[in-house]
Amino acid sequence: MAAKITVRDLTMAYGSFEVMHDLNFEIEDKDIFVIMGGSGCGKSTLLRHLIGLQEPAKGSILYDGKDFTATDPAERGPFIRRFGVMYQSGALWSSLTLGENVAMPLEESGKLPAKTVRELVSYKLSLVGLAGYEDYYPAQISGGMKKRAGIARAMALDPDILFLDEPGAGLDPLSARRLDDLILRLRDSQGSTIVVVTHELASIFSIANKALFLDTATRTQGALGNPVDLRDHSENPAVRLFLNRGEMPDSPP
């Protein structure tokens, strides 16, 4: 069977400026796949390519063997309906309650009765530990709760693939750990494939079964694999430096 996501010979660029070139990797069903690297390496840019917000300078992205990038943007609905996306800030509408935020994609999808929407909203919020917070506004809750509400909204339409952009950014260690635990529970309970952009080492080692390292020096992928294995055995010094908190360990065996 084809991988859930296949990236082939991908080059990302802004005009003549090449961000990354020759990216090749696969994401399997139910993976928690982390895109990692230092600031400015192109992590969020790669996520935007994966969900169709930016077009590749070269290469292709396939979903279950079907070429997403070769499809006209106006015809990508069947692909995009499989995606749930949580942006870095959580991107909640401040003028709407949490319930109204989560309800938006359900209401935009059409034809669901209001009672069903309310029930689904309550269910999605309960999945992320926010049962009973339907009538709270974003300004009334903590940063960690906003992130969880953003995930609930991303999950509203039961996506096959969940994309999370820096979910732990700006959170204290305890809140970040709780969010990592939530991501693992969602993968196990909902069966989603989850793609996470992050530079937080604690999260990388806690949640990822596979990780891609974007190397700013070479402008291409520096490593691909399980992050613990990469930390301990990668032959790329930049990868080991990144995964060992800036302290160069002994050469891998």
C-alpha positions as CSV (number, residue, x, y, z in Angstrom):
1,M,0.0,0.0,0.0
2,A,1.1,3.6,-0.6
3,A,2.3,5.7,2.3
4,K,-0.2,8.1,3.7
5,I,2.0,11.0,2.6
6,T,4.8,10.8,0.1
7,V,7.1,13.7,-0.7
8,R,9.4,13.4,-3.7
9,D,12.2,15.7,-4.7
10,L,10.6,18.7,-3.2
11,T,12.2,22.1,-3.5
12,M,10.7,25.0,-1.6
13,A,11.5,28.6,-2.6
14,Y,10.4,32.2,-2.4
15,G,11.1,33.6,-5.8
16,S,14.8,33.0,-6.5
17,F,15.5,32.2,-2.8
18,E,15.7,28.5,-2.2
19,V,14.5,27.5,1.3
20,M,15.1,23.7,1.0
21,H,15.8,21.3,-1.9
22,D,15.5,17.6,-2.6
23,L,13.3,16.6,0.3
24,N,12.3,13.0,0.1
25,F,10.3,11.2,2.8
26,E,7.2,9.2,3.6
27,I,4.7,9.4,6.4
28,E,2.8,6.2,7.2
29,D,-0.7,5.7,8.6
30,K,-0.9,6.6,12.3
31,D,2.6,8.0,12.4
32,I,3.3,11.0,14.7
33,F,5.8,12.6,12.3
34,V,7.8,15.6,13.5
35,I,9.4,18.2,11.3
36,M,12.3,19.6,13.3
37,G,15.2,22.0,12.9
38,G,16.5,25.4,14.0
39,S,14.7,28.7,13.6
40,G,14.3,29.7,10.0
41,C,15.0,26.3,8.5
42,G,11.6,26.1,6.8
43,K,9.6,23.9,9.1
44,S,6.4,25.9,8.8
45,T,7.0,26.5,5.1
46,L,7.0,22.7,4.6
47,L,3.8,22.4,6.5
48,R,2.2,25.0,4.2
49,H,3.3,23.0,1.2
50,L,1.8,19.9,2.6
51,I,-1.6,21.5,3.1
52,G,-1.5,23.4,-0.2
53,L,-1.0,26.9,0.9
54,Q,2.2,27.2,-1.0
55,E,3.2,25.5,-4.3
56,P,6.5,23.7,-4.7
57,A,9.2,25.1,-6.9
58,K,9.9,21.5,-7.9
59,G,8.7,18.1,-6.9
60,S,5.5,16.5,-5.7
61,I,3.4,15.6,-2.7
62,L,1.2,12.5,-2.8
63,Y,-1.6,11.4,-0.5
64,D,-2.3,7.7,-0.6
65,G,-0.4,7.6,-3.9
66,K,-2.5,10.4,-5.5
67,D,-0.6,13.5,-6.6
68,F,-1.8,16.5,-4.6
69,T,0.5,19.0,-6.3
70,A,-0.6,17.9,-9.8
71,T,-4.2,18.6,-9.0
72,D,-5.6,22.0,-9.9
73,P,-6.0,24.1,-6.7
74,A,-9.7,24.5,-7.4
75,E,-10.1,20.7,-7.5
76,R,-8.3,19.9,-4.2
77,G,-11.4,19.7,-2.0
78,P,-11.4,15.9,-1.6
79,F,-7.8,16.1,-0.3
80,I,-8.2,19.2,1.9
81,R,-11.4,17.7,3.6
82,R,-9.1,15.1,5.0
83,F,-6.9,17.7,6.8
84,G,-7.3,19.3,10.2
85,V,-4.9,22.2,10.9
86,M,-3.9,23.9,14.1
87,Y,-1.8,27.0,13.4
88,Q,0.9,28.2,15.8
89,S,-1.2,30.8,17.6
90,G,-4.2,28.5,17.9
91,A,-6.0,31.0,15.6
92,L,-9.2,31.2,17.6
93,W,-11.7,33.9,16.8
94,S,-11.5,36.1,20.0
95,S,-15.1,37.3,19.5
96,L,-16.5,33.8,19.5
97,T,-16.8,31.3,22.4
98,L,-14.9,28.1,22.3
99,G,-18.1,26.3,21.3
100,E,-18.7,28.7,18.4
101,N,-15.1,28.4,17.3
102,V,-15.3,24.6,17.1
103,A,-18.8,24.8,15.5
104,M,-17.6,26.9,12.6
105,P,-16.2,24.1,10.3
106,L,-19.2,22.0,11.2
107,E,-21.6,24.7,10.2
108,E,-19.7,25.5,7.0
109,S,-19.9,21.9,5.9
110,G,-23.6,22.3,5.5
111,K,-26.6,20.2,6.4
112,L,-26.0,19.2,10.0
113,P,-28.9,20.0,12.4
114,A,-28.1,22.5,15.1
115,K,-28.6,19.9,17.8
116,T,-26.1,17.6,16.2
117,V,-23.6,20.5,15.9
118,R,-23.9,21.2,19.6
119,E,-23.4,17.6,20.5
120,L,-20.3,17.3,18.3
121,V,-18.9,20.5,19.7
122,S,-19.2,19.2,23.2
123,Y,-17.7,15.9,22.2
124,K,-14.7,17.4,20.5
125,L,-14.0,19.7,23.5
126,S,-14.3,16.8,25.9
127,L,-11.7,14.9,23.8
128,V,-9.2,17.7,24.5
129,G,-10.1,18.0,28.2
130,L,-12.3,21.1,27.8
131,A,-15.7,19.6,28.7
132,G,-18.0,22.4,30.0
133,Y,-16.0,25.2,28.4
134,E,-18.3,25.8,25.4
135,D,-19.4,29.3,26.6
136,Y,-15.9,30.5,27.5
137,Y,-14.1,33.1,25.3
138,P,-10.4,32.7,24.4
139,A,-9.5,35.6,26.6
140,Q,-10.9,33.7,29.6
141,I,-8.7,30.7,29.3
142,S,-5.0,29.9,29.6
143,G,-2.5,29.5,26.7
144,G,-2.5,25.7,27.0
145,M,-6.3,25.6,26.9
146,K,-6.3,27.8,23.8
147,K,-4.0,25.3,22.1
148,R,-6.3,22.4,23.1
149,A,-9.3,24.4,21.8
150,G,-7.4,24.9,18.5
151,I,-6.9,21.2,18.3
152,A,-10.6,20.5,19.0
153,R,-11.5,22.9,16.1
154,A,-8.9,21.2,13.8
155,M,-10.6,17.8,14.7
156,A,-14.1,19.0,14.1
157,L,-14.6,17.2,10.8
158,D,-12.9,14.0,11.9
159,P,-9.8,14.6,9.7
160,D,-7.7,11.7,8.5
161,I,-4.5,13.8,9.0
162,L,-3.9,16.4,11.7
163,F,-1.3,19.1,11.1
164,L,0.0,20.9,14.2
165,D,2.3,24.0,13.9
166,E,4.4,24.5,17.0
167,P,1.7,23.3,19.4
168,G,3.9,23.7,22.5
169,A,5.3,27.2,21.6
170,G,4.9,29.6,24.5
171,L,3.7,27.0,27.0
172,D,5.2,26.3,30.4
173,P,6.7,22.8,30.7
174,L,3.7,21.2,32.5
175,S,1.2,22.6,29.9
176,A,3.5,21.4,27.1
177,R,3.7,17.9,28.6
178,R,-0.1,17.7,28.9
179,L,-0.4,18.8,25.3
180,D,2.1,16.0,24.3
181,D,0.0,13.5,26.2
182,L,-3.1,14.7,24.4
183,I,-1.5,14.3,21.0
184,L,-0.6,10.7,21.9
185,R,-4.1,10.0,23.1
186,L,-5.6,11.4,20.0
187,R,-3.5,9.2,17.8
188,D,-4.3,6.2,19.8
189,S,-8.1,6.9,20.2
190,Q,-8.9,8.5,16.9
191,G,-6.4,6.7,14.6
192,S,-5.2,9.9,13.0
193,T,-1.9,10.5,11.3
194,I,-0.3,13.5,13.0
195,V,2.3,15.8,11.5
196,V,3.9,18.2,14.0
197,V,6.2,21.2,13.4
198,T,8.3,21.8,16.5
199,H,11.8,22.6,17.8
200,E,10.9,21.5,21.4
201,L,13.2,18.6,22.2
202,A,11.0,17.3,25.1
203,S,8.1,17.0,22.7
204,I,10.1,15.5,19.9
205,F,11.3,12.6,22.1
206,S,7.9,12.2,23.8
207,I,5.6,12.0,20.8
208,A,7.5,11.3,17.6
209,N,8.0,7.8,16.1
210,K,9.6,9.4,13.0
211,A,11.3,12.8,12.5
212,L,12.7,14.9,9.7
213,F,15.6,17.2,10.3
214,L,15.9,20.3,8.1
215,D,19.5,21.4,7.9
216,T,20.0,25.2,7.4
217,A,23.6,24.8,6.3
218,T,22.9,22.4,3.4
219,R,19.4,23.6,2.7
220,T,18.1,20.0,2.5
221,Q,17.1,17.2,4.9
222,G,19.9,16.3,7.3
223,A,18.3,13.1,8.7
224,L,15.2,11.0,8.8
225,G,14.2,8.5,11.4
226,N,13.3,7.8,15.0
227,P,14.6,10.9,17.0
228,V,16.2,8.8,19.8
229,D,18.1,6.8,17.2
230,L,19.1,10.0,15.4
231,R,20.3,11.6,18.7
232,D,22.4,8.6,19.6
233,H,23.6,7.3,16.2
234,S,23.3,9.9,13.4
235,E,26.4,10.5,11.4
236,N,25.4,14.1,10.8
237,P,27.0,16.4,13.4
238,A,24.3,19.0,13.0
239,V,21.6,16.5,13.8
240,R,23.4,15.3,17.0
241,L,24.1,18.8,18.0
242,F,20.5,19.8,17.7
243,L,19.1,16.7,19.5
244,N,21.7,16.9,22.3
245,R,20.8,20.5,23.3
246,G,23.8,22.1,21.6
247,E,26.3,19.8,23.3
248,M,28.3,17.7,20.9
249,P,28.3,14.1,22.1
250,D,31.0,11.5,21.3
251,S,31.0,10.2,17.7
252,P,28.2,7.6,17.2
253,P,29.3,3.9,17.4
